[in-house]
Amino acid sequence: MWYLYICKKGELFYTGITTDVKNRQRQHGYPEILHIENYVDKKDAARREKQIKGWCREKKEKLIRSK
């Protein structure tokens, strides 16, 4: 299983993909995970990551609030 995540560290949003959310969170210094999506295929997770990384902050905030 692949996971797309958005986390916040300071005032910055970080978007990425991983198979191990806890380990990735540790690597980032334990930021708050604000949004997560599950994907079976790495290609699909990477496609979504690229899409979200292209978004403005406001659109990312709207996605986070929608959950």
MOPAC internal coordinates of N, CA, C and O (Angstrom, degrees):
PM7 1SCF
backbone

  N    0.0000 0     0.00 0     0.00 0    0    0    0
  C    1.4483 1     0.00 0     0.00 0    1    0    0
  C    1.5321 1   108.83 1     0.00 0    2    1    0
  O    1.2310 1   120.91 1   -45.33 1    3    2    1
  N    1.2970 1   115.86 1   134.67 1    3    2    1
  C    1.4646 1   123.09 1   175.64 1    5    3    2
  C    1.5222 1   109.24 1  -107.12 1    6    5    3
  O    1.2310 1   121.06 1   -34.22 1    7    6    5
  N    1.3067 1   115.58 1   145.78 1    7    6    5
  C    1.4596 1   121.58 1  -178.87 1    9    7    6
  C    1.5210 1   109.77 1  -125.31 1   10    9    7
  O    1.2310 1   121.14 1   -48.06 1   11   10    9
  N    1.3084 1   115.43 1   131.94 1   11   10    9
  C    1.4579 1   121.76 1   169.43 1   13   11   10
  C    1.5246 1   105.28 1   -96.93 1   14   13   11
  O    1.2310 1   120.34 1   -44.91 1   15   14   13
  N    1.3180 1   116.96 1   135.09 1   15   14   13
  C    1.4573 1   119.82 1  -179.11 1   17   15   14
  C    1.5226 1   110.54 1  -134.35 1   18   17   15
  O    1.2310 1   121.63 1   -26.60 1   19   18   17
  N    1.3073 1   114.48 1   153.40 1   19   18   17
  C    1.4629 1   121.97 1   168.28 1   21   19   18
  C    1.5193 1   105.15 1  -124.72 1   22   21   19
  O    1.2310 1   121.12 1   -54.79 1   23   22   21
  N    1.3121 1   115.46 1   125.21 1   23   22   21
  C    1.4578 1   119.67 1   176.66 1   25   23   22
  C    1.5306 1   108.51 1  -126.93 1   26   25   23
  O    1.2310 1   121.32 1   -16.70 1   27   26   25
  N    1.2984 1   115.09 1   163.30 1   27   26   25
  C    1.4539 1   120.58 1  -178.50 1   29   27   26
  C    1.5165 1   108.46 1  -122.98 1   30   29   27
  O    1.2310 1   121.47 1   -51.48 1   31   30   29
  N    1.3161 1   114.80 1   128.52 1   31   30   29
  C    1.4605 1   121.29 1   176.77 1   33   31   30
  C    1.5188 1   106.17 1  -129.81 1   34   33   31
  O    1.2310 1   120.77 1   -64.89 1   35   34   33
  N    1.3220 1   116.13 1   115.11 1   35   34   33
  C    1.4550 1   119.31 1  -171.62 1   37   35   34
  C    1.5138 1   107.84 1    67.49 1   38   37   35
  O    1.2310 1   120.54 1    54.18 1   39   38   37
  N    1.2917 1   116.57 1  -125.82 1   39   38   37
  C    1.4671 1   121.08 1   178.12 1   41   39   38
  C    1.5259 1   112.74 1  -104.19 1   42   41   39
  O    1.2310 1   120.42 1  -175.22 1   43   42   41
  N    1.3238 1   116.81 1     4.78 1   43   42   41
  C    1.4582 1   121.06 1  -176.08 1   45   43   42
  C    1.5152 1   112.10 1  -100.69 1   46   45   43
  O    1.2310 1   120.99 1   -36.99 1   47   46   45
  N    1.3290 1   115.71 1   143.01 1   47   46   45
  C    1.4536 1   122.24 1   171.69 1   49   47   46
  C    1.5232 1   108.47 1   -95.66 1   50   49   47
  O    1.2310 1   120.71 1   -43.82 1   51   50   49
  N    1.3198 1   116.24 1   136.18 1   51   50   49
  C    1.4481 1   122.26 1   173.81 1   53   51   50
  C    1.5188 1   107.89 1  -116.81 1   54   53   51
  O    1.2310 1   120.56 1   -48.08 1   55   54   53
  N    1.3170 1   116.54 1   131.92 1   55   54   53
  C    1.4539 1   122.46 1   178.13 1   57   55   54
  C    1.5171 1   107.80 1  -118.56 1   58   57   55
  O    1.2310 1   120.61 1   -46.17 1   59   58   57
  N    1.3269 1   116.44 1   133.83 1   59   58   57
  C    1.4525 1   119.28 1   179.91 1   61   59   58
  C    1.5186 1   111.04 1  -160.59 1   62   61   59
  O    1.2310 1   121.56 1    -0.10 1   63   62   61
  N    1.3387 1   114.63 1   179.90 1   63   62   61
  C    1.4571 1   121.18 1   176.29 1   65   63   62
  C    1.5249 1   108.57 1  -128.10 1   66   65   63
  O    1.2310 1   121.17 1   -27.46 1   67   66   65
  N    1.3203 1   115.37 1   152.54 1   67   66   65
  C    1.4579 1   121.04 1  -179.47 1   69   67   66
  C    1.5197 1   109.66 1  -163.37 1   70   69   67
  O    1.2310 1   120.65 1   -16.03 1   71   70   69
  N    1.3161 1   116.36 1   163.97 1   71   70   69
  C    1.4583 1   121.18 1   171.33 1   73   71   70
  C    1.5288 1   110.46 1  -101.16 1   74   73   71
  O    1.2310 1   120.54 1   171.69 1   75   74   73
  N    1.3313 1   116.57 1    -8.31 1   75   74   73
  C    1.4681 1   121.73 1  -176.83 1   77   75   74
  C    1.5314 1   109.03 1  -137.00 1   78   77   75
  O    1.2310 1   121.00 1   -87.24 1   79   78   77
  N    1.3230 1   115.69 1    92.76 1   79   78   77
  C    1.4668 1   121.01 1  -174.91 1   81   79   78
  C    1.5321 1   111.63 1   -62.99 1   82   81   79
  O    1.2310 1   120.17 1   136.31 1   83   82   81
  N    1.3168 1   117.27 1   -43.69 1   83   82   81
  C    1.4772 1   120.69 1  -178.60 1   85   83   82
  C    1.5288 1   110.97 1   -60.72 1   86   85   83
  O    1.2310 1   120.30 1   136.45 1   87   86   85
  N    1.3301 1   117.04 1   -43.55 1   87   86   85
  C    1.4611 1   120.38 1   179.39 1   89   87   86
  C    1.5258 1   110.55 1   -65.77 1   90   89   87
  O    1.2310 1   120.21 1   137.93 1   91   90   89
  N    1.3154 1   117.20 1   -42.07 1   91   90   89
  C    1.4584 1   121.12 1  -179.64 1   93   91   90
  C    1.5285 1   110.49 1   -64.61 1   94   93   91
  O    1.2310 1   120.83 1   140.56 1   95   94   93
  N    1.3182 1   116.02 1   -39.44 1   95   94   93
  C    1.4589 1   120.87 1   177.93 1   97   95   94
  C    1.5331 1   109.40 1   -62.14 1   98   97   95
  O    1.2310 1   120.33 1   137.20 1   99   98   97
  N    1.3218 1   116.98 1   -42.80 1   99   98   97
  C    1.4633 1   121.39 1   177.26 1  101   99   98
  C    1.5273 1   110.31 1   -61.03 1  102  101   99
  O    1.2310 1   120.04 1   136.10 1  103  102  101
  N    1.3253 1   117.54 1   -43.90 1  103  102  101
  C    1.4596 1   121.76 1  -179.41 1  105  103  102
  C    1.5276 1   111.92 1   -62.01 1  106  105  103
  O    1.2310 1   120.41 1   147.44 1  107  106  105
  N    1.3327 1   116.82 1   -32.56 1  107  106  105
  C    1.4685 1   121.57 1   179.26 1  109  107  106
  C    1.5315 1   112.02 1   -84.15 1  110  109  107
  O    1.2310 1   119.57 1   176.20 1  111  110  109
  N    1.3278 1   118.42 1    -3.80 1  111  110  109
  C    1.4528 1   120.91 1  -179.04 1  113  111  110
  C    1.5134 1   113.47 1    89.59 1  114  113  111
  O    1.2310 1   120.29 1  -149.51 1  115  114  113
  N    1.3275 1   117.04 1    30.49 1  115  114  113
  C    1.4598 1   124.87 1   176.28 1  117  115  114
  C    1.5238 1   114.77 1    60.17 1  118  117  115
  O    1.2310 1   120.26 1  -130.13 1  119  118  117
  N    1.3257 1   117.10 1    49.87 1  119  118  117
  C    1.4676 1   118.48 1   175.22 1  121  119  118
  C    1.5320 1   110.27 1   -74.35 1  122  121  119
  O    1.2310 1   121.20 1   -15.08 1  123  122  121
  N    1.3010 1   115.31 1   164.92 1  123  122  121
  C    1.4589 1   121.42 1   177.45 1  125  123  122
  C    1.5312 1   109.48 1   -73.09 1  126  125  123
  O    1.2310 1   120.28 1   -53.21 1  127  126  125
  N    1.3256 1   117.07 1   126.79 1  127  126  125
  C    1.4690 1   121.64 1   175.04 1  129  127  126
  C    1.5253 1   107.21 1   -83.12 1  130  129  127
  O    1.2310 1   120.54 1   -61.18 1  131  130  129
  N    1.3138 1   116.57 1   118.82 1  131  130  129
  C    1.4526 1   121.79 1  -175.12 1  133  131  130
  C    1.5228 1   113.29 1   -97.83 1  134  133  131
  O    1.2310 1   120.71 1   153.88 1  135  134  133
  N    1.3219 1   116.25 1   -26.12 1  135  134  133
  C    1.4622 1   120.56 1  -175.98 1  137  135  134
  C    1.5185 1   108.34 1  -153.75 1  138  137  135
  O    1.2310 1   120.92 1   -38.61 1  139  138  137
  N    1.3322 1   115.85 1   141.39 1  139  138  137
  C    1.4585 1   120.01 1   177.60 1  141  139  138
  C    1.5281 1   109.01 1  -145.77 1  142  141  139
  O    1.2310 1   121.06 1   -38.05 1  143  142  141
  N    1.3276 1   115.57 1   141.95 1  143  142  141
  C    1.4633 1   122.55 1   176.64 1  145  143  142
  C    1.5263 1   107.89 1  -132.60 1  146  145  143
  O    1.2310 1   120.18 1   -34.71 1  147  146  145
  N    1.3276 1   117.25 1   145.29 1  147  146  145
  C    1.4724 1   122.93 1  -179.12 1  149  147  146
  C    1.5209 1   110.38 1  -101.82 1  150  149  147
  O    1.2310 1   120.84 1   -39.21 1  151  150  149
  N    1.3340 1   115.99 1   140.79 1  151  150  149
  C    1.4659 1   122.40 1   176.57 1  153  151  150
  C    1.5183 1   109.41 1  -140.04 1  154  153  151
  O    1.2310 1   120.40 1   -40.24 1  155  154  153
  N    1.3039 1   116.83 1   139.76 1  155  154  153
  C    1.4606 1   121.64 1   176.52 1  157  155  154
  C    1.5236 1   109.51 1   -76.74 1  158  157  155
  O    1.2310 1   120.49 1   142.53 1  159  158  157
  N    1.3052 1   116.67 1   -37.47 1  159  158  157
  C    1.4650 1   122.83 1  -172.77 1  161  159  158
  C    1.5375 1   111.30 1  -106.83 1  162  161  159
  O    1.2310 1   120.71 1   -47.38 1  163  162  161
  N    1.3184 1   116.25 1   132.62 1  163  162  161
  C    1.4680 1   120.93 1   179.12 1  165  163  162
  C    1.5325 1   110.97 1   -60.29 1  166  165  163
  O    1.2310 1   120.49 1   142.82 1  167  166  165
  N    1.3188 1   116.67 1   -37.18 1  167  166  165
  C    1.4619 1   120.78 1  -179.06 1  169  167  166
  C    1.5291 1   111.35 1   -60.23 1  170  169  167
  O    1.2310 1   120.40 1   138.28 1  171  170  169
  N    1.3177 1   116.83 1   -41.72 1  171  170  169
  C    1.4649 1   120.90 1   178.85 1  173  171  170
  C    1.5310 1   111.33 1   -67.45 1  174  173  171
  O    1.2310 1   120.52 1   138.73 1  175  174  173
  N    1.3202 1   116.60 1   -41.27 1  175  174  173
  C    1.4681 1   120.80 1   178.19 1  177  175  174
  C    1.5290 1   110.23 1   -63.40 1  178  177  175
  O    1.2310 1   120.36 1   137.64 1  179  178  177
  N    1.3297 1   116.91 1   -42.36 1  179  178  177
  C    1.4685 1   121.14 1  -179.57 1  181  179  178
  C    1.5286 1   111.18 1   -67.06 1  182  181  179
  O    1.2310 1   120.42 1   143.14 1  183  182  181
  N    1.3071 1   116.80 1   -36.86 1  183  182  181
  C    1.4655 1   120.97 1   177.73 1  185  183  182
  C    1.5311 1   110.37 1   -62.68 1  186  185  183
  O    1.2310 1   120.98 1   135.03 1  187  186  185
  N    1.3357 1   115.73 1   -44.97 1  187  186  185
  C    1.4719 1   120.70 1   179.33 1  189  187  186
  C    1.5340 1   111.01 1   -66.70 1  190  189  187
  O    1.2310 1   120.55 1   141.00 1  191  190  189
  N    1.3329 1   116.56 1   -39.00 1  191  190  189
  C    1.4649 1   120.83 1   177.40 1  193  191  190
  C    1.5361 1   110.19 1   -59.19 1  194  193  191
  O    1.2310 1   120.60 1   133.18 1  195  194  193
  N    1.3010 1   116.47 1   -46.82 1  195  194  193
  C    1.4645 1   120.89 1   179.65 1  197  195  194
  C    1.5280 1   110.56 1   -61.36 1  198  197  195
  O    1.2310 1   120.54 1   138.31 1  199  198  197
  N    1.3275 1   116.58 1   -41.69 1  199  198  197
  C    1.4585 1   120.79 1   179.33 1  201  199  198
  C    1.5348 1   110.44 1   -60.37 1  202  201  199
  O    1.2310 1   120.39 1   129.14 1  203  202  201
  N    1.3285 1   116.86 1   -50.86 1  203  202  201
  C    1.4619 1   120.86 1  -176.74 1  205  203  202
  C    1.5262 1   111.48 1   -66.55 1  206  205  203
  O    1.2310 1   120.03 1   142.13 1  207  206  205
  N    1.3249 1   117.55 1   -37.87 1  207  206  205
  C    1.4645 1   119.88 1   178.94 1  209  207  206
  C    1.5282 1   111.80 1   -62.20 1  210  209  207
  O    1.2310 1   120.07 1   156.27 1  211  210  209
  N    1.3288 1   117.48 1   -23.73 1  211  210  209
  C    1.4511 1   121.51 1   178.16 1  213  211  210
  C    1.5251 1   113.85 1   -82.38 1  214  213  211
  O    1.2310 1   120.44 1   172.43 1  215  214  213
  N    1.3091 1   116.76 1    -7.57 1  215  214  213
  C    1.4550 1   121.42 1  -177.69 1  217  215  214
  C    1.5250 1   112.22 1   -81.06 1  218  217  215
  O    1.2310 1   120.99 1   -25.37 1  219  218  217
  N    1.3146 1   115.70 1   154.63 1  219  218  217
  C    1.4588 1   121.44 1   172.52 1  221  219  218
  C    1.5337 1   108.56 1   -75.31 1  222  221  219
  O    1.2310 1   120.88 1   -16.61 1  223  222  221
  N    1.3097 1   115.92 1   163.39 1  223  222  221
  C    1.4682 1   121.51 1  -178.85 1  225  223  222
  C    1.5350 1   111.65 1   -56.69 1  226  225  223
  O    1.2310 1   120.48 1   137.41 1  227  226  225
  N    1.3172 1   116.69 1   -42.59 1  227  226  225
  C    1.4645 1   121.23 1  -177.82 1  229  227  226
  C    1.5277 1   111.51 1   -58.64 1  230  229  227
  O    1.2310 1   120.53 1   138.02 1  231  230  229
  N    1.3123 1   116.60 1   -41.98 1  231  230  229
  C    1.4745 1   120.58 1  -179.71 1  233  231  230
  C    1.5310 1   110.37 1   -68.04 1  234  233  231
  O    1.2310 1   120.04 1   142.14 1  235  234  233
  N    1.3328 1   117.54 1   -37.86 1  235  234  233
  C    1.4654 1   120.70 1   176.52 1  237  235  234
  C    1.5287 1   110.73 1   -64.40 1  238  237  235
  O    1.2310 1   120.65 1   138.36 1  239  238  237
  N    1.3216 1   116.37 1   -41.64 1  239  238  237
  C    1.4714 1   120.39 1   178.17 1  241  239  238
  C    1.5195 1   111.14 1   -62.65 1  242  241  239
  O    1.2310 1   120.22 1   141.32 1  243  242  241
  N    1.3037 1   117.19 1   -38.68 1  243  242  241
  C    1.4658 1   121.62 1   178.37 1  245  243  242
  C    1.5330 1   110.33 1   -63.37 1  246  245  243
  O    1.2310 1   119.89 1   137.45 1  247  246  245
  N    1.3328 1   117.81 1   -42.55 1  247  246  245
  C    1.4600 1   122.20 1   177.03 1  249  247  246
  C    1.5256 1   110.01 1   -60.87 1  250  249  247
  O    1.2310 1   120.36 1   134.12 1  251  250  249
  N    1.3146 1   116.93 1   -45.88 1  251  250  249
  C    1.4602 1   121.65 1  -178.83 1  253  251  250
  C    1.5282 1   110.79 1   -62.03 1  254  253  251
  O    1.2310 1   120.24 1   138.10 1  255  254  253
  N    1.3128 1   117.14 1   -41.90 1  255  254  253
  C    1.4706 1   121.45 1  -179.18 1  257  255  254
  C    1.5271 1   112.08 1   -70.74 1  258  257  255
  O    1.2310 1   119.88 1   157.02 1  259  258  257
  N    1.3230 1   117.84 1   -22.98 1  259  258  257
  C    1.4648 1   120.90 1  -175.69 1  261  259  258
  C    1.5224 1   113.30 1   -72.20 1  262  261  259
  O    1.2310 1   119.65 1   166.64 1  263  262  261
  N    1.2972 1   118.28 1   -13.36 1  263  262  261
  C    1.4768 1   121.60 1  -177.83 1  265  263  262
  C    1.5114 1   111.65 1   -89.62 1  266  265  263
  O    1.2310 1   120.10 1   180.00 1  267  266  265

